[in-house]
Amino acid sequence: MVMSLDLKNKIEKARHNLHMLVEHNKGGLGHPDVIRQSMALDELINEYNRISRNHSRA
């Protein structure tokens, strides 16, 4: 599915950005930028799961 491939790429980019933010903030998982990026990644993963679940039901 093309949409899921695009979404997978967005997830991978968000995951990479999260890793870089954690590294930049010396492992500070509670830093506001890290939390924001983590939440953005969570939303992308939730969207992917919703699409996957709906696709498997069809």
C-alpha positions as CSV (number, residue, x, y, z in Angstrom):
1,M,0.0,0.0,0.0
2,V,1.5,3.3,-1.1
3,M,0.1,5.3,1.8
4,S,1.6,3.0,4.3
5,L,5.0,3.2,2.6
6,D,4.9,7.0,2.9
7,L,3.7,6.7,6.5
8,K,6.5,4.2,7.3
9,N,9.0,6.7,6.0
10,K,7.5,9.4,8.2
11,I,7.7,7.1,11.2
12,E,11.3,6.3,10.5
13,K,12.2,10.0,10.1
14,A,10.4,10.8,13.3
15,R,12.1,7.9,15.1
16,H,15.5,9.2,13.9
17,N,14.7,12.7,15.0
18,L,13.7,11.5,18.4
19,H,17.0,9.6,18.7
20,M,18.9,12.7,17.7
21,L,17.1,14.9,20.2
22,V,17.8,12.4,23.0
23,E,21.4,12.4,22.0
24,H,21.6,16.2,21.8
25,N,20.0,16.5,25.2
26,K,22.5,14.1,26.8
27,G,19.9,11.4,27.3
28,G,17.4,13.8,28.8
29,L,14.1,11.9,28.2
30,G,12.1,14.5,30.1
31,H,13.3,17.4,27.9
32,P,10.2,19.2,26.3
33,D,11.6,18.8,22.8
34,V,12.1,15.0,23.4
35,I,8.6,14.7,24.8
36,R,7.1,16.6,21.8
37,Q,8.9,14.4,19.3
38,S,7.9,11.3,21.2
39,M,4.3,12.3,21.0
40,A,4.5,13.1,17.3
41,L,6.1,9.6,16.7
42,D,3.3,8.0,18.8
43,E,0.6,9.7,16.6
44,L,2.3,8.4,13.4
45,I,2.4,4.9,14.8
46,N,-1.2,5.1,15.9
47,E,-2.2,6.3,12.5
48,Y,-0.3,3.4,10.9
49,N,-2.0,0.9,13.2
50,R,-5.5,2.4,12.4
51,I,-4.8,2.0,8.7
52,S,-3.4,-1.5,9.1
53,R,-6.4,-2.6,11.2
54,N,-8.9,-1.1,8.7
55,H,-7.0,-2.7,5.8
56,S,-7.0,-6.1,7.4
57,R,-10.8,-5.9,8.0
58,A,-11.6,-5.1,4.4
